[in-house]
């Protein structure tokens, strides 16, 4: 099974993903809450690191605002 979406949580995960050198992969930028194309068949969503997001209300809101895009992406998938 191949993923259709990868949620990248924080800078360390972003760096690791970009170093994998996946076939046909494009580099993902740290743009929170923006869908990006990783490969022709896989999208990526960058969100803040969840562990860092638990410390303050502003950080929690920033995380959930970025993560909310995943639901919008899912709603646009065609029915099976």
N, C-alpha and C positions, 0 to 999 in steps of 0.2 A: 504494500500500500504506500502510495506517495502522498505526502502532505500537500495541501493546497494553500496553507497559511502557516507562517512561522511568526510567533510573537517573541520579539527580542526584548528581554527585560534588563535594561541597563547597559552601561558602556563596556563592561567586561564581556558580557554575552555578545555584544555587537562586534567587538574585536575578534572574538573566537569565531563567530560566524563568517566574518570577512576573510579570515585566514584559512578557511577550509578549502578554498579554491574549488568549489563545486562546478561541474561542467555547465557552461553557459550562464554562470552566475554573474550578476552585477553587484557592485559594492553597495551596501546599505548605509545610508547616512543617519546620523542621530537626530532625525526630525520627528518629534513626538506626535503621535496620533495621525500620521500620514501614511497611507498605504504606499508601498514601494514594490517594484517588481524585483524579485530575487532571481528567478529563472523564468523562462517562458510559461511554466505551469505552476509556479509557486510565488505567492505574494508574501511580503514581510510587513510587520507592524512593529515599530520601535516604541517602547514605553519606558518610563523611568524604572529603575530597579525597585522591586516591590519591598525589599527589606528597608531601603532608605525611605520609602514612601510611608512607612508606618509611624514616623516620628512626629510629624506635625499635620495639622488640618490642611494647610496649603499643599503640602507634599501629597497627601492622600487625594485631594481634589485633582491635582495635576496628573496623578497616576490614572485615576478613574476617567478623567476626561479623555486621555490618550487611549485608554483601553476600550472605551465605549465604541470606538470606530470598528472594532471587531464585530459587534452586533450588527452594525449597519452593513458591513461587508457580507455577513452571513445572510441577512435578509434579502440581499440582491442575488444570491445563488439561485439558479434555476431549480425547480422542483424535479425530483426523480420519479 
